[in-house]
Amino acid sequence: MKKSRLEQTFDTAVEHHQAGRIADAEVLYRHVLANQPNHADALHLLGVLAAQLDRFDDAIPLISKACVLSPNIADYRTHLGNALSGRKDYPAAIDAYRQALRLNPKSEVAHDGLGAALREIGLVDQAIASHRQALAIKPNSAVVHYNFGLTIAKKGALAEAMHCYRQAIALEPNYAEAHWNLALLQLMLGDFEQGWREYEWRWRRRNFPSLWPMFPQPRWTGQDISGKTILIHTEQGYGDAAQFVRYAPLLAERGAKVIFLCQAPLQRLMKHAQGVAEVFSTPADLPPFDVQCPMMSLPLHFNTRVNTIPANVPYLRADPDLVQAWAMKLANNSGRLKVGLGWAGSPTNKNDQFRSVALQQLAPLTRAGATFYSLQKGPASAQAANPPAGMELIDNTNDLSDFADTAAMISQLDLVITVDTAIAHIAGAMGKPAWVLIASEQDWRWLLKRDDTPWYPTLRLFRQTTPGQWPDVIERVAGALAEYRHQSAAA
């Protein structure tokens, strides 16, 4: 039977979609729906297309309508689950996946998606079971091996997670997300030789954040650089900039002029980074340069290993004029310890729910008899207006215009206590004593099972022993603070 012109248009749209011609496919799907609003397949696939573009709020109503029109099609429910997961509505996604599996118990995609959603709400054992069912159905799926790796890593089974990522890569050699997560585990385990190489796959990840346009100048990869100007540029967070600017002196020792491109809140501080000649915050202002390197590629090109990390601190200093100004602000003749506090990271960080605490949770620290100074910026800074009972907390954060002020303030403190944020890296780069509260959902740079770090000699790590539980960590910090105060008084 000859297809109608509208069905031919739909078929052409599907061909465009499968070939990656997304814009052409969308135009034709919308044309079909303009003429037949209840075309379930067009609704479904237009929703899938929107989800592929991370337009989840567009995707969900489209696929939901397709599910109402054709309630017995399992793939519709699976793709609805995918879109809901993309919007981080995991309970609704779990329900959609389970509906899909009632219609088709052999859908490895639904089992895998269910596992990923269960993982995100902390039901890791159930998630593992779902991934195992997906693998039993389709053992050669790179995506399922990858997602199983993410989930099994939550259980601390890092060797098994690495095996999963390697299986995914064996099945799909250019699987950038699998390479990236393999790198994170290798670095966490101290295998820097392989880890830095795999870390270069970050550039091929979908939606990897890129702060700057691509530079036409060649990448520096370790070759002779004497007499040349090199641009090093930030690529991720503020803490990363503070951590990896330590390589600027090594470049300068090789005879290079080092210029640095960073986010505006870092610019004034980075002017006082060792080895850096000039600092810029907009690409348009850059002078001519010969080569360039993303700063988190520098460890690879310097062949950095755990025992060769350049950790001569301080390599970052506060502006002397700002130091003087903050010395007057923080003048304290009581003889009490001056302790800076940071209790929350940026809420936009995907791991912020794991790493941040509420100020009230730090109440045990009041037993040490110190004077505390808020270093907290962002939405959580409002908590400083209501500190725990008995805590003397001084809040001058309205005067912190950027990280140069933060560094100057830190220079006047005896100790910094913070969750895993840029504050820890700045304090460490300055050679300032700092204690860092580390969640079980930890960053690779803190390695494993250490209360020190080869990156910063003056940092001390306090790790969660039970995932998500801070009381034990904070009690240990409180005990250490009382001892620190006693030692300081005796000195």
ABEGO torsion letter per residue (X at the ends): XBBBAAAAAAAAAAAAAAAGBAAAAAAAAAAAAAABAABAAAAAAAAAAAAAAGBAAAAAAAAAAAAAABAABAAAAAAAAAAAAAAGBAAAAAAAAAAAAAABAABAAAAAAAAAAAAAAGBAAAAAAAAAAAAAABAABAAAAAAAAAAAAAAGBAAAAAAAAAAAAAABAABAAAAAAAAAAAAAAGBAAAAAAAAAAAAABBGBBBABBBBABBBBAGBBABGBBBBBBBABBAAAAAAAAAAAAAAAAAGBBBBBBBBAAAAAAAAABBGBABBBABAAABBBBABBBBAAAAAAAAGBBAAABBABOBABBBBAAAAAAAAAAABBAAGBBBBBBBABBBAABAAAAAABBBAAAAAAAAAAGBBBBBABBEAAAAAAABBBBGBBBBBAAAABABAAAAAAAAAABABBBBBBBAAAAAAAAAGBBBBBBBBABBBAAAEBGBABBAABAABBBBBBABBGBAAAAAAAAAAAAAAAAAAAAAX
